[in-house]
Amino acid sequence: MTSEPASPVGRYVARFDPFDRFLHFLLMVTFLGLALTGLPLLFSTHAWAAVLSRLLGGFRGAALFHRAFAFGMLACFGMHLARLGYRLVVRKDWGILWGPHSMVPQPRDVVQILQNFRWFIGRGPRPEFDRYAYWEKFDYWAVFWGMGIIGGSGLVLWFPKFFARFLPGTVFNLALLIHGEEALLAVCFIFTIHFFNSHLRPEKFPVDKVIFTGVLPEEELRHERPAEYERIAASGQLERLVSSPPTSATLVWTRVSTLLAVALGLVLVLLTIWALLR
């Protein structure tokens, strides 16, 4: 049995285009901003919330910043939906609905969840993941769902006079409850589960750089996503995806910004747990 030829040393493969990376960066900044300005409003009776709000110009200042970050996140969501619509309607790219390039959960994901748990306990081989693993799809739909719920309830609270024209008053109490509870759930999920899956797991610690640089070493792709690597290699796409390595300045910026985001997120989670337990 002949061994598979090794990949050229030092080659990088493109995985995310500039627009993908821009949307992720915008989402990261606005989410952090919303968490930083929203938690002091949600836990306004706690001393740390008062200190944090004073740094933001008081509770009124925190509310203004919160709306600014909300506008940025809604713009991010709108651009994502517009791109999906363009790919479906104009380019007829049905692959986003099913197949290896789709974020839609598929039977293969269920099988790989079971395979991965068997691998965790040493009872089987590691699953051969394609472009998107099951936990990435879970992250995607958690954010997608949260955008609709948190964004929709936030708009009702942001423009009460407009919505009061056709909505009963009880809806505003419900929107306030949903907005706070769903946002709290999103903060705890993103700053723990997502951070671990993306950055803090041993093979990626302390930072997974690919969503920021757009490229990763070919050997890393071959090891982590063997199904994707074999598919693009067999189709002849691999050579077209070969890219230049990230510059040292890009790597430094990526590591610093991501570590700051992770540190801030973990601090906010600890403050949230402290507030809930007191």
N, C-alpha and C positions, 0 to 999 in steps of 0.2 A: 504494500500500500504506500503510494507516494505521498509525501507531505505537501501541504499547500504552500505555494511560494510566498516568501515574506514580502511585506509591503516595503517600498522604499523608505529609508530612514529619514525622519524629519519632515515628511509631507503633512500638510494640514488639509482638512476637508471642510468646505462651507456647509453649515447647517441652517443658519438663520440669516435672512436678508436684512438690510438696514431698517426697513419699515417694521419688521418683527421686533428688532432690538429697540427701536424708538418707542413702540407701544409698550413694551415691557418696562422700559425705563420710566416712561410717563406714569404707568400704573404703579410702579414701585414708589415713586416720589409722592404721588397724590395719596396713595394708601397710607404711607407713613405720616404724611401731613394730616390726613383725616383722623388717624389714630391719636396723633400728638395733640390735636386741637379738640377732638371729640371726647376723649376720656376725662379731661378736667370738667367738662360740662356734665357728663354722666355721673361723675363722682364728686360733685361740687362741694359736698359737706366735709370732704377729707382734707387734711392739712396739705398733703403733697399736691392735690389738685389746685388749691389756692396758690401755692408757690409757682406751679407750672403755668397757671393762667396769668399771673403777674408778669412772667417772662414774655408772654404773648400779648401784653397790653391790657390785661384784665379779661374778665369773662366776655365782655363785649368784643374785645379784640380777638379773642379765641374764636368767637362765633363768626366774625368776619373772615378770618383766615380759613375757618372750616368751610364756609361757602365757596371761597376761592378754590380750595383744593377739590371740593365737590364738583365745581364746574369743569376742572381739569380732568377728573375721572370720568364724568359723563361724556366729555369730548373724546376721551380715549375709547370708551365703550362704543360711541357713535362711529368712530373711524374703523373700529374692528368690524362692526356690523356692515358698514359700507363696503369694506373689502370683501367680506363673505358674499354680500349681494353681487358685487362685481364679478367675482369668480364663478358664481352660479349662473347669473343671468347673461353676462357678456361673454365670458370665456367658456361657459358650459363645462366647468370643472367639477364633474360629479364625484370626483375622488374625495372631496371634502365631506361627503355624506357616508362613504363606506370605503374600506380598504386601508392600506398602510399609512396613507396621508390624512386619514380622518381622525378627529377627536371623538367620534361617536363610539361608545362602548360596544364591543363585539364579542361573540362567543370565545374568540381566542384570548381575550383579556381575562375571562373567568378561569379558563384553563391555566393561564400563566400566574394568576393569583395563587391557585392551589400548588402549582409547581414551585413558586417562590417560597411558600411556607414550608414545603418539603425540603427545599434547599437550605432554609434557615436552620433546620434541625438536623441537617446532614443526611437526609433520606433520599436525595435525588440531585440531579445536575441543575445548574442555574438555567432558568428559562432563556431562550434565544429571542430577545426583544427586537422589535422592528423600530420604526421611527419614534413612536410614542408608546411608553410603557403605561400600564394600568394606573399607576399612582399619578402620572402626569395628566391623564384624562380626568381622574378624580379632582385634582387641583383645578383644572380648567373649568369643569362644570360647577365646582364649589364657588369659584369666582364669578362665573357667568350668572348663576342663580343669585348670588349675593348682590351683584350689580342691579338686577331687576328689583329685588326686594328692598334693599337699602336705598337705592336711587329713587325708586318710586315713592316710598314712604317719605324720603327726605324732601322730594319736590312738593309733596302735600304740605309738609311743615314749613317749607321755604316760602310758598305762595298761598297762604291760607285764605286770603280774600278771594282769589280766583277760584280755588276749589270749593269754597263755601257756597258758591253759586249753584252747584249741582250735587254736592255731597252732604249727607247729614252730619251733625256735630260729633256723633260717636266715632265717626271715621278718624277724626283728628286724634282722639285719645288712643285709638287702635294703632294709628300710624306712629305716634310717639313711642308706644310700647314696642312695636315691631322694629322700628328704626334702631332703638337702643339695644334691644336684645340680639338682633341679627348682627349688628355692628360688633357687639361684644364677642359673639361667636366667631365672626370673621377674624377679629384681632387675635384671639386665642389660637385659631386654626393656622393662620398664616405665619404667626411668629413662633409656632412650635412645630406642627406637622410639616408644613411646607418648607420651613427653614431646614429641618432635619433631612427631608427627602432631597432637597436641592444642594445644600451646602455642608451640613454638619455630619453627614454619614461618613464613615471612615475613608472610603475611596475618593471622596470629594473634599474633605476638610482641608482648609477652612472655607474655600470658595469654589463653586463651580463657575468657571469663567465663560462657558460657551455662549450663554444668552447675551453676554455683554460684548464679547469679541466676535461672535458669529461663526467662529471656526474652532475645530478641535483636532488634535493629532490623529492621523489615520489609524495608528495602532490602537488608540483609545476607542475610536469608533468601532473598530474590528472586534475589540474585546467586549465592549458594553452593549453594542447593538449588532450582533453577528447576523441576524436576519436581514437588517437593513443593509449592512455592508455587502452581503452576498447578493442581495437583490440589485443594488445599484451597480455592483461590479459586473454582474451577468448581463445587465441591460446596456452596458457601455457608458453609463452616466458618471462613473467614478472619476474619470479623467477630466471631465468638464467641471467637476466640483472641487478639484484640487485648487487650493488657494494659498496665498502668502501667509506666513505666520504673523500673529499680532505683534505690534511694536512693543518695546519695553515700556514706553509711556502709557500705552493702552492697558498693559498688564498692571502697572502700578495704580492707575486710576481705577481700574476694575476692582482690585483687591481692597483699596482704601475705601471706596464708596460702598462696597458690599459689606465689609466688616463693620463700618459705621451703621449701616442699615440693620444688620443682624444684632449688633449691640443695643441699638435704640429699641428695636423690637422686643428683645428679651427683657430689657428694663421695664418697658410698658406692660409686659405680661406679668412680671413680678409685682408691679404696683397694682395691677388689676386684681391679682390673687389676694394681695394684702387687703385691698378695699373690700373684696367679697367676704373675706374671713372675719373682718372686724365688725 
